[in-house]
Amino acid sequence: MSDMILEVRHLSKSFGSHEVLKDIGFTVRSGDVTSIIGASGSGKSTLLRCINLLETPTSGEILFHGQDVTAQGVNAAAYRSKVGMVFQSFNLFKNMTVLKNCMVGQIKVLKKSKEEARENAMKYLEQVGMAPYINAKPRQLSGGMQQRVAIARALAMEPEILLFDEPTSALDPEMVGEVLAVMRDLAREGMTMLVVTHEMAFARDVSSHVVFIADGVICEEGEPKAFFANPQQQRTREFLSRFMAN
């Protein structure tokens, strides 16, 4: 069981009287690429924000290597350095260059020297094809380039798992491919990833596990080939027929 990184147990989240997530449970092992799919408003992004402690779950547990990170006294910053997040809207520091964006977390959270942080940042910027742009500010880059910088910034923290919250949904269609290509490469290299996505081809072809959420509950989950070829639930069939027809 030592390859178990993350275990979500009976997770629920309410905002006031509105219950967004109900009794969610699944596991993530080392090297898994888990795609979370579902209609807009089904609770997918809230689930990711709970896992990264940007939202506090109403009930349930999130176990990281067996430790419940929702318990009192957990160092959220230290946990987040191990569980990286790539946001829909990039969330780069607009006043910093590409290189500084990828260094600041390493220096502040991981306490690395500037030299070490720079070397590490350059390694990951090269990996995502953004090394030529180290002196650019985010506003000088396309959306696809900004998202690749955001991925490099998350990788520079050397997390054990990367969370992606609809990483392509804010991009123009021609830029989606360049970000998905980076994510496919990461999957091939064995990066553990949890991806909220509307890109069904990515979920089908790259994932090791697919979780379909509807109205805040897991409606169906499974291995992608069987999930897409032979969905068991009527709601899953309806959702996939709508998406796969596009």
C-alpha positions, 0 to 999 in steps of 0.5 A, a space after each residue: 500500500 506504500 504507493 498510495 498517495 491520496 485517499 479521499 473518504 466521505 468528502 462533503 462540502 456545503 456552501 450555506 444550505 447548498 451541498 456541492 459535494 456529497 460523500 465523495 471517495 476515491 484513491 490516487 496511487 503513484 503514477 496515476 492520471 485520474 481525470 475528473 469529468 462532469 457537467 459545469 457546476 457538478 462540483 469538480 473544481 470545488 473537489 480539487 480546491 478541497 483537496 488542495 485545502 483552498 476550501 475547507 471540507 464540511 465533512 470527510 477526510 483527505 489522507 495524504 500518505 495516510 495523514 488526514 490533512 483536514 485535521 487541526 495543526 496541519 501545515 497547509 503550505 508544506 502540504 501544498 508544496 507536495 500537492 501542486 495546483 495548476 489553475 484555469 486562469 494561470 494565476 501567475 504573478 503579473 509583476 514578475 518575469 517568467 523566471 521569477 514566477 518559477 523561483 519565488 515559491 522555491 525560495 519562500 516555501 522550500 527555502 532554496 538558494 536563488 542559484 538553486 531555485 534558478 537552476 531548477 526553474 530553468 530545467 522545468 521551463 525548458 521542459 515545457 518549451 518556455 526557456 526563451 521567454 524567461 524575462 517576459 512578463 505574463 501579459 506579454 505571453 499568449 494564454 497557452 504560454 502562460 499556462 505552460 509557465 504555470 505548469 513549470 512553476 508547479 513542477 519546480 516545487 517538485 510535488 508528488 502530485 499535480 492537480 489541474 483545474 480545467 487547465 485548457 478551458 480559458 484558452 483559445 482552441 489553437 492553444 489547447 493542444 500545446 498545453 495538452 501536449 505538455 500534460 501528455 509528456 508528464 503522464 508518460 514520465 510517470 507524474 501523478 496527476 489529478 485532472 478536472 477536464 472537459 477534454 474527453 480525448 485526453 481523459 480517454 487516451 491519457 488517463 489511467 482512471 476516470 471519475 464522472 461526477 454529477 450533482 456532487 456525487 460520483 456517478 461512475 468511475 473506472 478504467 478509461 477504455 471500459 468507461 468510454 466504451 461501455 458506460 454503466 449508468 444512464 447519466 454517464 451515457 447521456 453525458 458522454 453522448 453529448 460530449 463525444 458528439 462534439 
